[in-house]
Amino acid sequence: MAVCFGRYGEEKKVEYEGCVIDLREHNGAWDSDWYAIVWDAECGEVREVMYDTTRFGGTDSWATIDATEETMRAVYRYYKGISRKDFDGRYNEAQAKKIRMGDSVKVVRGRKVPKGTTGKIGWIGKNYNYYSGQYEERVGIEANGEKVFVPANYVEVIDWEQRMLTGNARKKEIRRITISRIPGRYRNIF
């Protein structure tokens, strides 16, 4: 039926009919709030709408999940756009730049090893830094016949652009991320 807002002394009104995707509850220290996750066709986005609360009395509100197939297609397209931006803007590049065993790297910071030195990763691990009081990720590089150990953020993978996902692998990953954002009851549709 959608979301019905009822306040004491006011006429009940039904909104977001055919657009309620999911429901959730937020329990605070003293009060609880109930939210409907809805597709707002006017704004073209998924929103959370609070339809009931225990903060004050006099409400007679309710919501039911009633998303239509057309609504879910619009939700899928909306989440796919977000997933594509996230994947292309951050995730794909971060995964390509991630340091792995056997990678060729170039030193870009530090004093112990000259900047511009290249070598292969032979060890990846964590080491306690007594100056900062924290564990930091370090790498062992075999460069010019000797092994040196530097913090992982001092090196950069050479030719990381070639490891970025493209084509069908990129589409498959964007689809996986998109479907993971959709509530579980609808995942079998896609």
C-alpha positions in Angstrom: 0.0 0.0 0.0 3.0 2.3 0.4 3.6 4.9 3.2 0.7 6.3 5.2 1.4 9.4 7.3 -1.1 10.0 10.0 -0.8 12.8 12.6 -3.2 13.5 15.3 -6.0 15.7 14.1 -4.9 15.6 10.4 -6.3 13.6 7.5 -4.2 10.5 6.6 -2.3 10.7 3.4 -0.7 7.9 1.4 2.5 8.6 -0.5 5.1 6.6 -2.5 2.5 4.1 -3.6 4.3 1.3 -5.6 7.7 2.7 -4.6 8.6 1.3 -1.2 11.7 -0.9 -1.6 12.4 -1.8 2.0 11.8 -0.9 5.7 14.2 -0.4 8.5 14.1 0.6 12.2 16.6 2.7 14.1 16.6 2.2 17.9 18.1 5.0 19.9 18.8 5.2 23.6 15.2 6.3 24.4 13.3 6.4 21.1 12.8 4.3 18.0 12.3 5.6 14.5 10.9 3.7 11.5 12.0 4.4 8.0 10.8 3.4 4.5 13.4 3.2 1.8 11.6 4.5 -1.3 12.2 5.4 -4.9 11.4 9.1 -5.4 10.6 9.4 -9.0 10.5 13.2 -8.9 14.1 13.4 -7.7 15.2 10.3 -9.5 16.9 8.8 -6.4 16.5 6.3 -3.5 15.5 8.1 -0.3 14.8 7.2 3.3 11.6 8.6 4.7 10.8 8.5 8.4 7.1 7.4 8.7 6.8 6.8 12.5 8.6 7.4 15.7 8.2 7.0 19.5 9.6 10.5 20.1 6.1 11.9 20.4 2.6 10.5 20.4 -0.4 10.9 18.1 0.9 9.2 15.0 -1.0 6.5 13.2 1.5 5.9 10.4 2.5 2.7 8.6 4.4 1.4 5.6 4.4 -1.7 3.5 6.8 -2.9 0.9 5.2 -2.7 -2.5 7.8 -1.9 -5.1 6.7 -2.7 -8.7 8.9 -4.3 -11.3 9.1 -0.9 -13.1 10.2 0.8 -9.9 12.9 -1.9 -9.3 14.3 -1.3 -12.8 14.6 2.4 -12.1 16.3 1.6 -8.7 18.7 -0.8 -10.5 19.6 1.9 -13.1 20.1 4.4 -10.2 22.4 2.1 -8.3 24.2 1.1 -11.4 25.1 4.8 -12.1 26.5 5.1 -8.5 28.4 1.9 -8.8 29.9 2.8 -12.1 31.2 6.2 -10.6 32.5 4.5 -7.5 34.2 1.7 -9.5 35.8 3.9 -12.1 36.6 6.8 -9.7 38.1 4.9 -6.8 37.9 1.1 -6.6 39.4 0.1 -10.0 42.4 2.4 -9.6 43.0 1.4 -6.0 43.0 -2.3 -6.9 45.4 -1.7 -9.8 47.8 0.2 -7.6 47.7 -2.4 -4.8 51.2 -3.8 -4.2 51.5 -7.6 -4.7 54.4 -10.0 -4.5 56.6 -10.0 -7.6 55.5 -6.5 -8.7 58.0 -4.1 -10.2 58.0 -0.9 -8.2 59.7 2.5 -8.2 60.7 4.3 -5.0 58.9 7.7 -4.8 59.7 8.9 -1.2 62.2 8.5 1.5 65.9 9.1 2.2 67.4 5.6 2.7 66.8 4.5 -0.8 67.3 7.0 -3.6 64.1 8.2 -5.4 63.6 6.6 -8.8 65.2 3.3 -7.7 63.3 0.3 -9.3 63.1 -3.3 -8.2 60.9 -6.3 -7.5 58.8 -6.9 -4.4 60.2 -9.9 -2.5 58.5 -9.4 0.9 55.4 -7.7 2.2 54.7 -7.4 5.9 54.0 -5.3 8.9 56.6 -3.8 11.3 56.2 -1.8 14.5 57.4 1.8 14.1 58.7 3.0 17.5 58.5 6.7 16.5 54.8 6.7 15.6 53.8 3.9 18.0 51.9 2.0 15.3 52.3 -0.9 12.9 53.0 0.1 9.4 53.0 -2.0 6.2 56.5 -2.4 4.7 57.9 -4.0 1.6 61.2 -5.6 0.8 62.6 -4.7 -2.6 65.4 -6.4 -4.5 67.1 -3.6 -6.3 70.6 -3.5 -7.9 71.5 -6.8 -6.3 70.7 -5.8 -2.7 67.6 -6.1 -0.6 66.1 -3.0 1.0 63.1 -2.6 3.2 60.9 0.6 3.1 57.4 1.6 4.1 54.8 0.5 1.5 53.7 4.0 0.9 57.2 4.9 -0.3 56.8 2.8 -3.4 54.6 2.9 -6.5 53.7 0.0 -8.8 55.1 0.5 -12.3 52.6 0.2 -15.1 49.6 -0.1 -12.8 47.3 1.2 -15.5 47.5 -2.1 -17.4 46.1 -3.9 -14.4 42.8 -2.0 -14.4 39.7 -4.0 -15.3 38.2 -3.2 -18.7 35.6 -4.6 -21.0 33.5 -7.6 -19.7 35.4 -7.9 -16.5 34.7 -4.2 -15.6 31.0 -4.7 -16.5 30.7 -7.8 -14.4 32.3 -6.1 -11.4 30.0 -3.1 -11.7 27.0 -5.4 -11.9 28.1 -7.3 -8.8 28.5 -4.0 -6.9 25.1 -2.8 -8.1 23.3 -6.0 -7.1 24.9 -5.9 -3.6 23.3 -2.5 -3.0 19.8 -3.7 -3.7 17.8 -5.3 -0.9 18.1 -9.1 -0.8 14.4 -9.8 -1.6 14.9 -8.3 -5.1 18.3 -9.7 -6.0 16.9 -12.8 -7.8 15.2 -10.5 -10.3 18.5 -9.2 -11.6 
